[in-house]
Amino acid sequence: MADHVSPSQHFGPDYSLLPTIESFGEHMSVPTGFDRSKREMLAEVLSYQYKGLPNQPDFSVLLRENTFVVAAFDGLNIFTGTLSFIYKIITTIRLAHALQAAYPECQFVPLFVMDSESDDFRAIASFNAFGHTFRWQDAHQGPVGSIDPASLRRILNQLPAGPLLFAKSYLENSCISNAVRAYMHELFGHYGLITLDPDNAMLKAGFSKTGQHGMEGLLSANRPPSTDVNLNLFFSASILPVRAVVGDVTQFRFWLEQKKLFDQLHMPFPTLVPRNQALIVKPAHLEKLQKFNVTWETFFEQNFCERIWYDGGDKKKSTSFSEEKKLTNQAFDAISDHVGHFGADVMQVLELYRSDFANSLRLLERRIHQAEQRRWASRNEQLTTLKNKLFPNGVDQERFANLLDFYWKDPHFIQKLYNTFDPLDFRYNVLLDE
């Protein structure tokens, strides 16, 4: 990601679209090659897919020649999966809104494209929330988007909080794709987000023959066109007026492999924008770091837990009375000069005092070292516990925790993320959960 957002590094001569507001202006001048018939087909498919949902988007905006899509791709993980998905969607929405403000002569629509044709059931069938891992134990085969979610009732009954949104979506729809669209519309519809299931006969029929031929080099033998994760960008660009794609940097590798195919077919390659990243902490977490004078930059280092022990060892070694011992010996030497003429008996007593004082000083030094060791052990234990809590199993919080950990107690959680995220500021956010 550092290479991608840096003008001096970047991805090289084959990709020159920096994720900046200014570069989007240059990108807008490139013809889309997206005719009205495709726009009409897209609006018709979306109208069909949203049938029955309240407060439907105005799909007619997609018919306009100056309407562009800011897209995000992801799987249909149950209960939204990890927070990284939520961050990706909010970044997509914020980017569309930022572009709308910068280029008011155009229209920008945030759009989530489901990976509904994936057959990897295990990849979507678990999530972590409330300190537990919940698993959908049923065995399913075929596209995950067509699975009946009724058996998720067992997980719904296990959850400590009552997520009525998910209960309604999963139990009132006959397939996962429709359920995901329902709760995505409830969570993000008022921000203008549209959710598309690309596993649609009309969309695939509209996929150009030229595009299908171009895909042959990327597809295995006899494999039909699909929204496979390796090809979802090209497929979507063929059915959507995509100008930007928000994603995890790991997705960029797959998408950049398709750049030559876009060039070959004279299709504009979308600007790739990394999603926002965040760590959510409680006031107590922040206070603990401040108490121990630890910066967030240090806390994020991978070897942080090992380093704090090393630093503690250095601190223990630094508490020494070597200078005081030297001064004490000098003092006894001076006394010896003054009282030496009183004879051997006095000098013997003086040396006994010197020895006793040296022993007392060594005992004090040892006890201070022990106290320091206990203090540093406590400090390091607290910081290690905090690190493990915010990075469970050594994984970023955003790739482990679930929306329910925050949304059930704070219905404004998504709005707070929306207010905080800047889609073109790629620094890691640390957010206070008050």
Secondary structure in CASP SS format (residue, H / E / C, confidence):
PFRMAT SS
TARGET T0000
AUTHOR 0000-0000-0000
METHOD secondary structure of the structure
MODEL  1
M C 1.00
A H 1.00
D H 1.00
H H 1.00
V H 1.00
S C 1.00
P C 1.00
S C 1.00
Q C 1.00
H C 1.00
F C 1.00
G C 1.00
P C 1.00
D C 1.00
Y C 1.00
S C 1.00
L C 1.00
L C 1.00
P C 1.00
T C 1.00
I H 1.00
E H 1.00
S H 1.00
F H 1.00
G H 1.00
E H 1.00
H H 1.00
M H 1.00
S C 1.00
V C 1.00
P C 1.00
T C 1.00
G C 1.00
F C 1.00
D C 1.00
R H 1.00
S H 1.00
K H 1.00
R H 1.00
E H 1.00
M H 1.00
L H 1.00
A H 1.00
E H 1.00
V H 1.00
L H 1.00
S H 1.00
Y H 1.00
Q H 1.00
Y C 1.00
K C 1.00
G C 1.00
L C 1.00
P C 1.00
N C 1.00
Q C 1.00
P C 1.00
D C 1.00
F H 1.00
S H 1.00
V H 1.00
L H 1.00
L H 1.00
R C 1.00
E C 1.00
N C 1.00
T E 1.00
F E 1.00
V E 1.00
V E 1.00
A E 1.00
A E 1.00
F E 1.00
D E 1.00
G C 1.00
L C 1.00
N C 1.00
I H 1.00
F H 1.00
T H 1.00
G C 1.00
T C 1.00
L H 1.00
S H 1.00
F H 1.00
I H 1.00
Y H 1.00
K H 1.00
I H 1.00
I H 1.00
T H 1.00
T H 1.00
I H 1.00
R H 1.00
L H 1.00
A H 1.00
H H 1.00
A H 1.00
L H 1.00
Q H 1.00
A H 1.00
A H 1.00
Y C 1.00
P C 1.00
E C 1.00
C C 1.00
Q E 1.00
F E 1.00
V E 1.00
P E 1.00
L E 1.00
F E 1.00
V E 1.00
M E 1.00
D C 1.00
S C 1.00
E C 1.00
S C 1.00
D C 1.00
D C 1.00
F H 1.00
R H 1.00
A H 1.00
I H 1.00
A C 1.00
S E 1.00
F E 1.00
N E 1.00
A E 1.00
F C 1.00
G C 1.00
H E 1.00
T E 1.00
F E 1.00
R E 1.00
W C 1.00
Q C 1.00
D C 1.00
A C 1.00
H C 1.00
Q C 1.00
G C 1.00
P C 1.00
V H 1.00
G H 1.00
S H 1.00
I C 1.00
D C 1.00
P H 1.00
A H 1.00
S H 1.00
L H 1.00
R H 1.00
R H 1.00
I H 1.00
L H 1.00
N H 1.00
Q H 1.00
L C 1.00
P C 1.00
A C 1.00
G C 1.00
P C 1.00
L H 1.00
L H 1.00
F H 1.00
A H 1.00
K H 1.00
S H 1.00
Y H 1.00
L H 1.00
E C 1.00
N C 1.00
S C 1.00
C C 1.00
I H 1.00
S H 1.00
N H 1.00
A H 1.00
V H 1.00
R H 1.00
A H 1.00
Y H 1.00
M H 1.00
H H 1.00
E H 1.00
L H 1.00
F H 1.00
G H 1.00
H H 1.00
Y H 1.00
G C 1.00
L C 1.00
I E 1.00
T E 1.00
L E 1.00
D C 1.00
P C 1.00
D C 1.00
N C 1.00
A H 1.00
M H 1.00
L H 1.00
K H 1.00
A H 1.00
G H 1.00
F C 1.00
S C 1.00
K H 1.00
T H 1.00
G H 1.00
Q H 1.00
H H 1.00
G H 1.00
M H 1.00
E C 1.00
G C 1.00
L C 1.00
L C 1.00
S C 1.00
A C 1.00
N C 1.00
R C 1.00
P C 1.00
P C 1.00
S C 1.00
T C 1.00
D C 1.00
V C 1.00
N C 1.00
L C 1.00
N H 1.00
L H 1.00
F H 1.00
F H 1.00
S H 1.00
A H 1.00
S H 1.00
I H 1.00
L C 1.00
P C 1.00
V E 1.00
R E 1.00
A E 1.00
V E 1.00
V E 1.00
G E 1.00
D C 1.00
V H 1.00
T H 1.00
Q H 1.00
F H 1.00
R H 1.00
F H 1.00
W H 1.00
L H 1.00
E C 1.00
Q C 1.00
K H 1.00
K H 1.00
L H 1.00
F H 1.00
D H 1.00
Q H 1.00
L C 1.00
H C 1.00
M C 1.00
P C 1.00
F C 1.00
P C 1.00
T E 1.00
L E 1.00
V E 1.00
P E 1.00
R C 1.00
N C 1.00
Q C 1.00
A E 1.00
L E 1.00
I E 1.00
V E 1.00
K C 1.00
P H 1.00
A H 1.00
H H 1.00
L H 1.00
E H 1.00
K H 1.00
L H 1.00
Q H 1.00
K H 1.00
F C 1.00
N C 1.00
V C 1.00
T C 1.00
W H 1.00
E H 1.00
T H 1.00
F H 1.00
F C 1.00
E C 1.00
Q C 1.00
N C 1.00
F H 1.00
C H 1.00
E H 1.00
R H 1.00
I H 1.00
W H 1.00
Y H 1.00
D H 1.00
G H 1.00
G H 1.00
D H 1.00
K H 1.00
K H 1.00
K H 1.00
S H 1.00
T C 1.00
S C 1.00
F C 1.00
S H 1.00
E H 1.00
E H 1.00
K H 1.00
K H 1.00
L H 1.00
T H 1.00
N H 1.00
Q H 1.00
A H 1.00
F H 1.00
D H 1.00
A H 1.00
I H 1.00
S H 1.00
D H 1.00
H H 1.00
V H 1.00
G H 1.00
H H 1.00
F H 1.00
G C 1.00
A H 1.00
D H 1.00
V H 1.00
M H 1.00
Q H 1.00
V H 1.00
L H 1.00
E H 1.00
L H 1.00
Y H 1.00
R H 1.00
S H 1.00
D H 1.00
F H 1.00
A H 1.00
N H 1.00
S H 1.00
L H 1.00
R H 1.00
L H 1.00
L H 1.00
E H 1.00
R H 1.00
R H 1.00
I H 1.00
H H 1.00
Q H 1.00
A H 1.00
E H 1.00
Q H 1.00
R H 1.00
R H 1.00
W H 1.00
A H 1.00
S H 1.00
R H 1.00
N H 1.00
E H 1.00
Q H 1.00
L H 1.00
T H 1.00
T H 1.00
L H 1.00
K H 1.00
N H 1.00
K H 1.00
L H 1.00
F C 1.00
P H 1.00
N H 1.00
G H 1.00
V C 1.00
D C 1.00
Q H 1.00
E H 1.00
R H 1.00
F C 1.00
A C 1.00
N C 1.00
L C 1.00
L H 1.00
D H 1.00
F H 1.00
Y H 1.00
W C 1.00
K C 1.00
D C 1.00
P C 1.00
H C 1.00
F H 1.00
I H 1.00
Q H 1.00
K H 1.00
L H 1.00
Y H 1.00
N H 1.00
T H 1.00
F C 1.00
D C 1.00
P C 1.00
L C 1.00
D C 1.00
F C 1.00
R C 1.00
Y C 1.00
N E 1.00
V E 1.00
L E 1.00
L E 1.00
D C 1.00
E C 1.00
END
